[in-house]
Structure formats: structure tokens, C-alpha cells
Amino acid sequence: MYMESTEIIASVINNALPIVAASPVIVKLFDMVGKLVKTLYAPTLVFKNGKATVDVEMYKKKSELELMAGASFTLSEVVRLKNFLNSVHYASLHLSDTENTDIETDESLDIEMDFDWLMRFFDAVGYISSEELQQLWGRVLAGEVKKPRSCSLRTLDILRNMTSEEANIFLKLARLIVVSGDCYFIFSEGFNGDTTTSIECQKFIRNYGLNYSEHIRIMVDCGLLTTDSLDIATYFEEPVLALHNGKMVAFFMSETPHETPFVIESYSLTSSGTEIYKIIKREKAFIPDIEYMLLCLRHCRNTNEAITVTAHKGYMADEIDGKTHIETENLL
């Protein structure tokens, strides 16, 4: 029984790990995975030529009674390992995208992931059987390979408690996220139901399939959003406030400082929400929304006569190639 369960573990490992020898980055990742698996399941497994095999020598050195006294791998342990390796597989798919390899290491690819982080990752993702969530966890792992310490242990704990529905909500909301300095937020105009907000913004959010109670409030409960908008406020002591989302840059300008702060009504991302967003936005398929941002900018312009608002196609430094590119045409 003990031998059979060990062979099952070896089979799970060998069937789940894709062939990725062409990518030294992914090979390095799997080297870390191999160390973790050895730590959890050694000395019953050894790795030879990239394959997991049963350590027969261990059995030769022990009597049959000693082997029977050993604890076999339970079904839960096998499932946890399989879920973990499925997420590793999705991470490998993200890492194998040659058009999106912004890995913060030198040419030697001396990637040293924190082993405690990887153990916490294993512990959390082992209970995730949803393919959609495994894909999200794969993005997280790939992001940690590309940029170590990009996902905190606190964020891992938040992710482990998320459902696939909640993950999909955040993925959808991520397209609406706007950045100003260190602040990451979503314009709240379309989610407010009162008459002072923009009808066009409300219509967009409704057609987009979102609302406050079923989406924003859930993200607040998850610890990814906060309804406090005071982070996006300025007295215009600096004459220009810049916003951007990777496709468009906007400027709020005032010739003189204000006595009261100008506040952009918004839902701000928490530190964990920001970490997850930064991982998501690195995906080649990720496309920020422009339409909703334009609608909200027009509403800000129309309701604040003392402020000049402009919007332009382009991106800020470090978003694409470390340079700022802004077209002159004002989209508003």
C-alpha cells in the first residue's frame, strides 16, 4: 500500500509537469518545485533526469514491518500535489510567453524564490481545484518568478479564501483600474445611484454587468478594495495631477492652489489588491478599458469649471519600455 501510494505521487508529478526544457526560466522554477516536493515527500522520492522515481534503496534498508509502520500518502495529499502542479503548469504557460518576459534578473537567470513563500503557496493552492482559480494562482506564481516579493504572504492568504466567482469579478474590474502616483483606484461614478453622478457612466457599468452591491462590496469584503476615496485628492499645490491606465493618460490642471481639496470619487485598491492587479496587468492579453475612463473624465470636467481636464492616448514611464509616450490630441 505504501509503495503503491508513492508510485501514485511519482505519476502525478511526471504527468503534471509539462516539457519546458526550452526555457531556462521555467527550468529554474521547476528546480524550486522539485526542492519543495522533495522536502514534503522525501525520502520516498528521488528525481532522476527530470523524473520522479520511487527510492527503492530506502525499502531495501528497512524491514517489511518498518515499511508498514510508515504513513502512506493519503488521497488528500495526492490531490493537493496535483492541484499545486496544475498551478505550476499555468505559471509555465505565462512564463513561456516570450513577448512578456519582464523578469527582473540578470542574464544568468539566478532566480532565488523565497522557499517559505513557495511552501505557503503550496499550502494554499493545494485546496484549489477550480481551473479558473488555478490559472489565477499560476499568474501569481509566474509574477513571483518575474519579480520576487511582488506578492506578499498577506495577499496569498486573501487569495486562498477567494472563490472563482470573486476572482472573475476582480479580473473584470481590473480593466477599469486607473493609476495616479502610488494610488490605484476605480472611478465610482458609474456605481453610484444618485442623481449627481453621470448617467452615461451608470449606463456603461450596468451594460458591463457590474453594480455596487454584487461586485464592489464583495471586493471590499475580500480585502482588495476600499471605499475611501481620500487618497485621490489634491489642493493643486502642484498644478498638474496625472492619471493613467496603460492606454491613456489624463491631466487635471489648475492655475492656482485650492482652499479645499479636489477629490476624485473612487474605490481605492488595498495593498493586496494592488499586488494582484500588477500581476494581472503584465499579461499580454490584458487590455485596459478606455471608454469608462473617458466618460468619468468628461463628468469631472463638466462639473468642475475651475479645473482643466485633458485626455490623451499614451502611457507613462515604466509601463511599456520605461519611457513616457503621450499623443498631443485631446480626446475630450
Backbone torsions as a table, in degrees:
resi	resn	phi	psi	omega
1	MET	NA	-44.2	-179.4
2	TYR	-64.3	-42.0	-179.4
3	MET	-66.8	-39.4	-178.3
4	GLU	-64.5	-43.4	-178.3
5	SER	-67.9	-33.5	176.2
6	THR	-64.6	-41.3	178.6
7	GLU	-66.1	-31.9	176.4
8	ILE	-64.0	-44.4	177.7
9	ILE	-58.6	-45.7	179.3
10	ALA	-61.2	-39.3	179.7
11	SER	-66.4	-41.9	178.7
12	VAL	-59.3	-45.4	-179.2
13	ILE	-61.4	-50.2	-174.1
14	ASN	-69.8	-31.3	179.3
15	ASN	-79.1	-29.0	-175.2
16	ALA	-84.4	-33.6	-177.2
17	LEU	-74.8	120.1	179.0
18	PRO	-74.3	166.1	177.2
19	ILE	-81.9	110.3	-172.4
20	VAL	-132.8	26.1	-174.8
21	ALA	-61.3	-20.5	-177.3
22	ALA	-71.8	-16.1	-176.7
23	SER	-112.6	110.7	178.6
24	PRO	-63.6	-27.2	178.3
25	VAL	-66.5	-46.2	-178.4
26	ILE	-69.9	-35.4	175.9
27	VAL	-58.8	-41.5	178.5
28	LYS	-63.8	-40.8	177.8
29	LEU	-60.4	-46.6	-178.6
30	PHE	-68.5	-25.0	173.6
31	ASP	-64.4	-41.6	176.1
32	MET	-65.1	-40.8	178.2
33	VAL	-61.9	-42.2	179.4
34	GLY	-59.9	-41.3	178.9
35	LYS	-63.7	-39.7	179.7
36	LEU	-65.9	-45.0	-179.3
37	VAL	-62.6	-40.7	178.3
38	LYS	-62.5	-39.8	-179.8
39	THR	-63.3	-40.2	-176.3
40	LEU	-80.1	-33.7	-171.4
41	TYR	-118.2	-4.5	176.5
42	ALA	-65.5	151.9	5.0
43	PRO	-96.7	21.5	-176.8
44	THR	-76.2	-16.5	-179.6
45	LEU	-122.3	146.0	169.7
46	VAL	-130.3	155.2	178.9
47	PHE	-109.6	122.6	178.7
48	LYS	-129.1	124.3	179.2
49	ASN	53.5	39.6	177.3
50	GLY	77.7	9.9	179.6
51	LYS	-120.9	148.7	176.2
52	ALA	-90.1	129.2	179.4
53	THR	-129.8	160.8	178.3
54	VAL	-77.0	135.2	179.7
55	ASP	-79.8	88.1	-175.7
56	VAL	-64.2	-34.2	-177.4
57	GLU	-59.7	-33.6	179.7
58	MET	-61.7	-37.1	-178.3
59	TYR	-73.5	-31.4	179.4
60	LYS	-66.8	-28.8	-175.2
61	LYS	-86.5	-7.1	-177.7
62	LYS	-120.6	152.7	177.2
63	SER	-78.4	166.5	-178.8
64	GLU	-62.2	-37.2	179.9
65	LEU	-65.4	-39.0	179.0
66	GLU	-65.1	-38.1	178.4
67	LEU	-66.4	-40.6	-179.8
68	MET	-66.2	-27.5	-180.0
69	ALA	-75.1	-18.5	-180.0
70	GLY	-72.4	148.5	-179.7
71	ALA	-79.8	127.9	178.1
72	SER	-81.1	164.7	176.6
73	PHE	-72.7	130.1	179.8
74	THR	-83.2	166.5	176.6
75	LEU	-59.4	-37.7	179.1
76	SER	-61.2	-41.6	-179.8
77	GLU	-65.8	-39.7	178.9
78	VAL	-64.7	-44.1	-179.7
79	VAL	-64.1	-42.1	-179.7
80	ARG	-61.9	-42.4	178.9
81	LEU	-65.0	-40.9	-179.8
82	LYS	-64.1	-43.6	178.3
83	ASN	-61.7	-41.9	178.8
84	PHE	-61.4	-46.8	-177.3
85	LEU	-70.0	-29.3	173.9
86	ASN	-62.8	-41.7	177.8
87	SER	-66.7	-37.2	175.6
88	VAL	-62.2	-38.3	178.1
89	HIS	-61.5	-45.3	178.6
90	TYR	-65.3	-35.8	175.6
91	ALA	-61.5	-39.4	-179.9
92	SER	-65.3	-35.0	178.3
93	LEU	-65.1	-41.2	177.8
94	HIS	-66.7	-40.6	-177.9
95	LEU	-72.1	-25.4	-178.8
96	SER	-80.1	-5.1	176.5
97	ASP	-72.6	101.6	-174.3
98	THR	-67.2	-17.2	179.9
99	GLU	-86.5	-1.6	-175.6
100	ASN	-139.4	56.2	-175.0
101	THR	-114.6	58.3	179.2
102	ASP	-82.3	64.0	-176.3
103	ILE	-87.5	126.3	-174.8
104	GLU	-86.0	65.0	175.4
105	THR	-140.5	168.0	177.8
106	ASP	-83.2	-175.8	-174.4
107	GLU	-64.6	-20.9	180.0
108	SER	-75.1	-11.5	178.9
109	LEU	55.3	44.8	-179.4
110	ASP	-81.0	71.0	-175.8
111	ILE	-83.5	121.8	178.2
112	GLU	-123.1	90.4	177.2
113	MET	-72.5	148.1	177.3
114	ASP	-68.3	122.1	-174.6
115	PHE	-67.3	-35.8	177.1
116	ASP	-63.0	-37.5	177.8
117	TRP	-63.3	-44.6	-178.7
118	LEU	-65.4	-36.7	176.4
119	MET	-64.4	-41.6	177.7
120	ARG	-65.3	-38.6	176.8
121	PHE	-60.1	-46.8	179.3
122	PHE	-60.2	-45.2	-177.7
123	ASP	-61.7	-36.8	-178.4
124	ALA	-78.6	-48.7	-173.1
125	VAL	-74.9	-16.4	179.9
126	GLY	-60.9	-24.4	-179.5
127	TYR	-97.9	7.0	-178.5
128	ILE	-99.7	110.2	179.7
129	SER	-103.7	-13.8	179.1
130	SER	-68.0	128.8	-179.7
131	GLU	-63.0	-38.7	179.9
132	GLU	-62.1	-42.9	179.4
133	LEU	-70.7	-35.9	177.0
134	GLN	-61.9	-35.7	176.2
135	GLN	-64.9	-41.3	178.2
136	LEU	-64.4	-43.5	177.9
137	TRP	-64.2	-33.8	176.0
138	GLY	-63.2	-40.0	176.3
139	ARG	-61.5	-41.8	-179.9
140	VAL	-62.2	-45.7	-179.7
141	LEU	-64.8	-42.5	178.0
142	ALA	-62.8	-39.4	178.5
143	GLY	-64.0	-36.2	179.3
144	GLU	-70.0	-31.9	175.8
145	VAL	-68.7	-44.3	-178.2
146	LYS	-67.3	-40.1	-178.1
147	LYS	-140.3	92.4	-178.8
148	PRO	-54.3	144.3	-179.0
149	ARG	67.0	23.5	176.4
150	SER	-82.1	-17.1	179.7
151	CYS	-127.5	115.8	-176.1
152	SER	-77.2	164.9	176.1
153	LEU	-63.9	-33.3	177.1
154	ARG	-62.0	-40.8	179.2
155	THR	-67.9	-36.8	175.7
156	LEU	-59.3	-40.7	179.4
157	ASP	-66.2	-36.3	176.5
158	ILE	-65.8	-43.6	-178.8
159	LEU	-63.0	-38.7	-176.4
160	ARG	-65.6	-21.4	-179.9
161	ASN	-96.0	-1.5	-179.1
162	MET	-82.9	143.3	172.8
163	THR	-88.3	167.4	178.0
164	SER	-63.9	-33.3	177.9
165	GLU	-64.7	-42.8	179.2
166	GLU	-66.3	-37.7	177.8
167	ALA	-63.9	-41.5	179.2
168	ASN	-66.0	-35.2	176.5
169	ILE	-61.4	-46.3	-178.5
170	PHE	-66.1	-38.3	178.0
171	LEU	-60.8	-37.8	179.5
172	LYS	-71.5	-43.0	179.3
173	LEU	-67.0	-27.3	-176.9
174	ALA	-58.4	-29.8	-179.8
175	ARG	-68.4	-17.9	-177.8
176	LEU	-97.1	-1.6	-173.7
177	ILE	-73.5	137.2	179.4
178	VAL	-121.8	150.5	-175.7
179	VAL	-120.4	137.7	171.6
180	SER	-138.9	106.6	-175.4
181	GLY	62.5	-121.9	177.9
182	ASP	-95.4	6.4	-177.1
183	CYS	-99.4	131.7	177.7
184	TYR	-118.9	127.7	-172.2
185	PHE	-153.3	170.1	174.3
186	ILE	-123.7	129.6	175.1
187	PHE	-56.9	133.3	-178.1
188	SER	-91.6	-3.7	-174.2
189	GLU	-50.7	-46.7	-174.7
190	GLY	-74.8	-12.6	-177.3
191	PHE	-98.6	-13.5	179.4
192	ASN	-82.7	139.9	-176.9
193	GLY	-99.6	-0.3	-176.5
194	ASP	-81.8	169.0	-173.0
195	THR	-76.9	-10.7	-178.3
196	THR	-81.8	-11.5	-178.0
197	THR	-93.6	170.8	-175.2
198	SER	-75.7	125.8	176.7
199	ILE	-64.0	-38.5	179.9
200	GLU	-63.9	-39.7	178.4
201	CYS	-66.8	-41.2	178.3
202	GLN	-63.0	-41.3	179.6
203	LYS	-64.0	-41.5	179.4
204	PHE	-60.6	-48.9	-177.7
205	ILE	-63.8	-38.9	178.6
206	ARG	-63.9	-44.5	178.4
207	ASN	-68.8	-25.4	178.9
208	TYR	-77.2	-8.9	176.8
209	GLY	85.2	27.4	-178.7
210	LEU	-123.9	157.5	170.9
211	ASN	-155.4	173.4	-175.4
212	TYR	-70.1	-53.0	-170.1
213	SER	-66.5	-36.5	-175.3
214	GLU	-94.0	-7.5	-175.6
215	HIS	-132.6	-59.7	-179.3
216	ILE	-62.8	-49.1	-177.6
217	ARG	-61.5	-36.1	177.7
218	ILE	-65.2	-40.0	179.1
219	MET	-67.9	-31.6	174.5
220	VAL	-65.6	-44.7	178.5
221	ASP	-62.3	-33.4	179.7
222	CYS	-73.6	-17.5	-178.7
223	GLY	90.1	19.9	-179.1
224	LEU	-104.0	-23.4	179.1
225	LEU	-128.6	157.0	170.5
226	THR	-132.6	147.1	-178.7
227	THR	-86.3	4.4	178.5
228	ASP	-78.9	117.3	-176.9
229	SER	-101.2	6.1	-174.4
230	LEU	-68.4	-18.4	178.1
231	ASP	-64.5	-29.3	-178.5
232	ILE	-100.0	70.3	-178.0
233	ALA	-141.4	149.0	180.0
234	THR	-151.7	147.5	172.5
235	TYR	-95.5	3.0	-177.1
236	PHE	60.2	35.7	169.9
237	GLU	-64.2	-35.0	163.8
238	GLU	-94.6	130.2	-169.9
239	PRO	-68.3	-14.0	-174.9
240	VAL	-127.8	132.8	171.4
241	LEU	-113.7	121.6	-176.7
242	ALA	-106.1	138.4	174.6
243	LEU	-125.7	152.7	177.2
244	HIS	-158.5	161.0	178.4
245	ASN	-138.1	13.8	179.4
246	GLY	97.4	-19.9	177.6
247	LYS	-121.2	-21.7	-174.7
248	MET	-145.8	145.9	178.0
249	VAL	-121.9	135.9	179.3
250	ALA	-125.0	149.0	179.2
251	PHE	-126.9	131.9	171.1
252	PHE	-107.2	123.5	-173.7
253	MET	-130.0	144.1	176.3
254	SER	-142.9	137.3	-178.0
255	GLU	-73.8	-25.3	-178.1
256	THR	-132.4	153.0	176.2
257	PRO	-63.9	154.9	-179.2
258	HIS	-102.1	147.9	176.4
259	GLU	-75.6	-33.3	176.4
260	THR	-115.0	149.5	-175.4
261	PRO	-71.2	144.4	169.9
262	PHE	-88.5	122.9	-174.6
263	VAL	-117.9	130.2	173.1
264	ILE	-90.7	114.3	-179.7
265	GLU	-65.2	124.2	-170.7
266	SER	-159.8	170.3	169.4
267	TYR	-113.0	117.0	-176.1
268	SER	-87.9	147.3	174.5
269	LEU	-78.7	141.3	171.8
270	THR	-75.3	176.5	178.8
271	SER	-61.7	-38.2	178.3
272	SER	-70.1	-40.1	176.4
273	GLY	-61.1	-39.6	178.5
274	THR	-64.6	-42.2	179.0
275	GLU	-60.0	-45.4	-179.3
276	ILE	-67.2	-40.6	179.0
277	TYR	-61.0	-43.6	-179.8
278	LYS	-61.3	-33.0	176.9
279	ILE	-70.2	-44.3	-177.4
280	ILE	-65.6	-42.2	-172.9
281	LYS	-70.1	-14.1	177.5
282	ARG	-75.2	-14.2	-179.0
283	GLU	-66.4	137.9	179.7
284	LYS	-61.0	-33.0	-177.4
285	ALA	-80.9	-6.7	-177.6
286	PHE	-75.0	126.0	-179.4
287	ILE	-127.0	111.8	177.8
288	PRO	-64.6	148.3	177.9
289	ASP	-82.5	138.4	178.0
290	ILE	-104.4	-36.6	-173.1
291	GLU	-59.2	-48.0	-177.8
292	TYR	-66.0	-39.9	178.3
293	MET	-61.1	-42.3	178.6
294	LEU	-62.7	-42.4	179.4
295	LEU	-61.3	-42.8	-179.6
296	CYS	-69.0	-37.5	178.3
297	LEU	-65.3	-40.6	178.1
298	ARG	-62.8	-40.3	178.9
299	HIS	-64.0	-41.6	177.4
300	CYS	-62.1	-42.1	179.9
301	ARG	-64.5	-43.7	-174.9
302	ASN	-72.3	-21.4	-176.5
303	THR	-107.2	5.1	179.3
304	ASN	-138.4	85.6	-174.5
305	GLU	-65.8	-25.0	-176.5
306	ALA	-82.3	-0.3	-176.6
307	ILE	-120.3	138.3	173.6
308	THR	-96.7	129.8	-178.9
309	VAL	-123.6	129.5	175.5
310	THR	-132.0	155.5	179.1
311	ALA	-136.9	140.7	-175.0
312	HIS	-142.9	144.9	171.1
313	LYS	-65.7	140.6	179.0
314	GLY	148.9	-171.4	-178.7
315	TYR	-149.5	157.8	-179.2
316	MET	-92.3	169.8	-178.8
317	ALA	-56.8	144.7	176.9
318	ASP	77.6	-8.7	179.2
319	GLU	-77.3	-37.2	-177.4
320	ILE	-118.7	-64.9	-174.4
321	ASP	-131.5	19.2	-179.9
322	GLY	82.8	0.9	-179.4
323	LYS	-117.0	157.0	176.7
324	THR	-96.1	131.9	177.3
325	HIS	-132.0	118.1	-178.9
326	ILE	-134.7	125.1	176.8
327	GLU	-78.3	152.7	-174.0
328	THR	-78.4	-27.3	-176.5
329	GLU	-62.3	130.6	177.2
330	ASN	-88.1	117.3	-177.2
331	LEU	-75.8	-11.3	179.6
332	LEU	-90.5	NA	NA
